[in-house]
């Protein structure tokens, strides 16, 4: 080894030892008479000291000419520091250097390698290897590492077997868009990169593996949205001979174990809420339950009083913002602007101030008497000092818009503390989702999800009302994982494909292998997959997943460091029988 210790290791007890350290030069400070170098590696920073008059002049000259991010080896004696730095683990000591070797020089880095860097996102991504030298970024990957190791420990302890499934698979029309890979040996044919190992893990159940997991890369060629990565990592799991309850408790266990081991937090049993209630009370299938502010529907008392907007609306629904009656005109205007933004799409916002003196002031005073407004406040459990915010319109859109407003208010009122974790199982999702544009049903989760047995008969008469044995784990309004009990019977799977608009021939062509496998003793099974990158960000109280990925893509799906996607040579194109339109 070139070194005897790391830069994060030495303490006062080590004073007097002869040591050799290696690392990067964080900073050189020349205080006239004394020169300090902060030497950094993955483990920490140790201060090197050179004193004029005591250290050889040659060594001093060498120290002062060392640039930022030079890689050096320093030999010397550990001494107690004159002025200690309690903020640093190695802050009690420094190294009196007797020999300094430059192992490599460095150009001046394009941004400062500090926790608070002056580098913008683009620059940091272009020089991601330098960005990764920053402690704050490295710590995020260390957290990821810890989460991975603990996940493996837990699942291994529960008899799960880690199996790798292929990356070159078959494109299927269902779900998101596939990334495809042209085949050289079969001109005109393509592999697809997996959006998830779904069918493979189900086949492993047919093989009798019983409990499978994989920490696996998945690929989805979806449209660009902030904080979405075309390749991402899942903790993918499947179990045989289980009910939904068994799966929820197994993975509630995993989540609790991770919170305990990684964050030393004990999470109580996770509450469960069905999809219908989540939509009705929060307007969202992943409600942030760190705060209440649940929806109250006002149709019965707000309609029929001559206010046209409400009278024509399918739904009148509101939230109660505690202690906000004092909101100013300006604040209320800002909220109105917020809900009218195209992404939110409400036409307007009605407010009612329930003043502390018991009087009311609303934006619809012309249409509603004091008694009417009082009835609203009663229905919404408001007390004097509260502010009611009410939206109306078509039910689905209005709920969505109010959900955004609720989250916005939650943030404004400081109710979304990143250090508080509120998990929730959302269960009983609908099996199918109608799409107006294509005039057909899509699987809400995926085509392999089983309907609730008691709802199967409605598949023919009222497909939209069939509920699935599907569930999501939501923490703080973020969907962390989702899964389902699967269909394990050929007939039902065929019926499902039919419901999704597949002809028998298409179903056979796409998924014949699975349908056939179901005829060779497929056990009842189900599973779940966690979005691992997102989970890491959530654990760390961060909004963006990008920093939890060593080499992420930007919002345009581009890796700006290696500069890809990129063109390939004509020769490669020929080999792949691909013609590129110029
Ligand atoms: N494969 C599913 C997904 O990626 C998860 C599951 O059903 O286990 O969403």
Boltz pocket constraint, residues with backbone or C-beta under 6 A from the ligand:
constraints:
  - pocket:
      binder: B
      contacts: [[A, 195], [A, 196], [A, 197], [A, 198], [A, 237], [A, 445], [A, 482], [A, 483], [A, 484], [A, 527], [A, 528], [A, 529]]
      max_distance: 6.0
